[in-house]
Amino acid sequence: MTGSRVPQGATAPKEPELSRGGGAPLDRAGSLQGGWGPSGAGSFDLLIAGVGGQGVILASNVIGEACLIEGRPVKAAETHGMAQRGGSVECHVRIDGRYGPLIPPGQAGLLMAFELIEALRYRHYLKPGGKLVANRLVMVPTSVYTQKLEVPTEEKVLGQLADLGPCVLDADKKAVEAGSPLTQNMVMVGAASLFLPLQVESLEEAIRRSVPKKTIDMNLRAFQLGREAAGGCRD
Amino acid sequence: MNEERAYHIPRQESPGGNPVVPSMTKRYLLGNEAIAHAAIEASADFASGYPGTPSSEVIDILRVQEERPLYVEWSVNEKVAFENALATAWCGLRSLVTMKHVGMNVAADPLMTSAYTGVNGGFVIFCADDPFAHSSQNEQDTRCYARFAHLPCLDPATVQEAHDMVIDAFVLSEELGLPVIFRPTTRVCHSRSDVDIGEPGTGSRKGEFPRDPRRFVLIPGHARPLHKALNEKQPRVTRVLADRNYNRFTRRGERAIISGGIPVTYVEEVLPEGVSLGRIGAYPVDREALRAFVGGHRDVLVIEEGEPVIEELVRQEAAGVPVSGKLDGAVPREGELSTAAVASILAAKGFIPKPAGPPPVPVQNVPMRPPIMCAGCMHRPTFYAMKKVWREAVYPSDIGCYTLGLQLGVVDTTICMGSAPSLGSGINHAGDQRDVVATIGDSTFLHSGIPGLLNAVYNGAEMTLVILDNRTTGMTGHQPNPCSGMTARGEVKAPVSLDAICRACGVSFVETVSPYDLPSTIEVMKAAKAQKGVKVVIAKQPCVITARRAGVRRGAYAVDRDACTICGTCIRFGCPAIEMVDERASISELCSGCGVCAQICPSGAIGPKMKEKPEKGGKP
């Protein structure tokens, strides 16, 4: 049982440390724009942002599970604890990730935003040319009212994101169409699937494995509706 | 010269003597899930803990899993959890205790002496550190406790390593006869990864206390030789850990970086070719190996989170080789690291070129979205009532969701679990002329608030203690406590009476109210204010999240737009379900129907939502 499998287990053989002959080559690391770019990490970095309670973590789990199905390494980091009480939530997912779970700013290939103010908050994680897939929704933080700040409107926030050429969809509406507003996270995964280096079949299987049995069909429908809704975004 | 070696661990049999099954499955797991599963694979017999981010999921998983039967409890505090687990390890069981870093302060008393007594069964102390204090009151480093207590400490860099280390920690503990501290950080506990896991352990043990007064009765005459024996054991501890190869030194050039824990992965991501790497995963570190590695390098940079534990060792063994790290300001003393942070440290020290452009910066003036008490949370009306009754009082508070009362101006102190009653009596004894109104949650009160209350009464303080009794441990994920009426394994128990505890502490004014009934709550608080001595108000109402999960449904409320005078009272109340829509207050679908806003609206514009009124707040 115990100790015997530790030696073969994990650390030494799995370490990319030296098998790769060293980390980022100097010239490549140096040429990165601002962040520390595709520095030899070799991963596709995805940031998922939203508000506590929107199902961000489940969306992240589906993508991680899809990596597992394809036999690819994956690293992810998520927000727990105090921040979940209606606060801003961020999930880092590094497909083919072999190092730490945190995405350096300026390196994400895709930002999936469940809410538009959160898209604004995290847009600096995108690398030049990175894609934004966003839910057409503004949830005004309560502090805006209690502190009498200017209320951000959908139009204004979208204006601040326009330069990214975002793919914006109404995930709530699609989720209701799929059978429940709770499936908006799978609508978002469906929309993002167009820009993820993962097979559709893997994502669908990952959904089957990750959601409650009774809701599989509804979640798959949500995934499909999201995928269709974002269809026009692909150039 | 590549000094890497494979692990060499003697083949172990499971405690029950079952054959070793080297079968592996790949799963996508949270760090804490992998750690919990490792305990199952290691045939752990006993697990106890007190919840605290980022450690809580381990016990939460163990208590519901069905792969291996084992005794699991949420204890009332970390000291109690530690002592329970220690005793079972004395009795020969494999035992796990879990806590967050600050929990170790509570458990430090038994910790220090457990190193003297040692253990028979494997005893793993899972203590999760929180650099950057994501969810904590400080950034203390558990590696310092390990050094202080003379106990081995394992510090994983990845989720996979965390899993493997926990299994090995049980073996190591039995091999050395010592408790083993396992210290992952937030970014290991709360990151996910593909992980190879093994089969659940099948062996189990029956414990028996091995009576031995010279070992377990720590009178001075017994403590002195035990202390000597612990010190004499240290070289062996170092040797055994060195054989494990958790600390690996790879010479690849004339400059070197040494790192430990998860920062190792950040370093690896940006490490250029031709730079040596020392990787520390276990303490105490073999000083000779460290000296041999550092020697011959032009300079060494140490990158670690928390205290400069590795760096101080490296400096002691550097023999003239220049060392850089936290102590000379090359690495930040506080907070957590990341790939981006490590890259800028490496650039500043000339290991990699400086980036071409400026780093990407966040958009300015995006409205903050701090965590907030839920719509229908019982804490909000309780705080509202306190503010109405006491106004300019001093408000010591404690640790839990209710710390968010800071936003409402009714949280003046938060330092550690159970401190509110004693800080309150201290402020009163200091001569402050204002009323002292302390707040504490039910779980925190049971954790370590009771002695403070008893002390305040006995020593004649003047203060009011409001116990925010939501019947659960809310902030960390609704773990049951003795107020919940259910154990960690789901057995129904009679909930403890907070009223009886307070009366037993000598309080004569003890009143229980529902904070959803605002007029009564204010009435009771006014009565408490008028009384002398120590008064207790128990504001009791189940956490709105657990209530919803248990099927409690209350009708939502709505604002009559014609009656709304836009006075702003309900907006200032700060409920996330109340917002401004078209220049009138409006209640969104987040409303849980507590009805408190209807009680505070001066123009009576809020009432139960009628079916025929299609007015909906919420999303534009």
Interface residues (C-beta under 8 A of the other chain):
Chain A: M1 T2 G3 S4 R5 V6 P7 Q8 G9 A10 T11 A12 K14 E15 P16 E17 L18 G21 G22 G23 A24 P25 L26 A29 G30 S31 L32 Q33 G34 G35 W36 S39 G40 A41 V51 G52 S60 N61 G64 E65 C67 L68 R72 P73 V74 K75 A76 A77 E78 T79 H80 G81 M82 A83 Q84 R85 G86 G87 S88 Y99 G100 P101 L102 I103 P104 P105 G106 I117 E118 L120 R121 Y122 R123 H124 Y125 L137 V138 M139 V140 P141 T142 S143 V144 Y145 T146 L149 V151 P152 T153 E154 Q160 D172
Chain B: N2 E4 A6 Y7 H8 I9 P10 R11 Q12 E13 S14 N18 V20 V21 P22 M24 K26 R27 Y28 L30 E41 A42 S43 T53 P54 H134 S135 T158 Q160 E161 H163 D164 I167 D168 F170 V171 R187 H190 S191 R192 S193 D194 D196 G198 E199 G201 T202 G203 N245 T250 R252 I262 T265 Y266 E268 E269 V270 L271 P272 E273 G274 V275 L277 R279 G281 S338 T339 A340 A343 I352 P353 K354 P355 A356 G357 P358 P359 P360 V361 P362 V363 V366 P367 M368 R369 P370 P371 I372 M373 C374 C401 L404 Q407 M475 T476 I571 R572 G574 C575 P576 I578 E579 M580 K619 P620
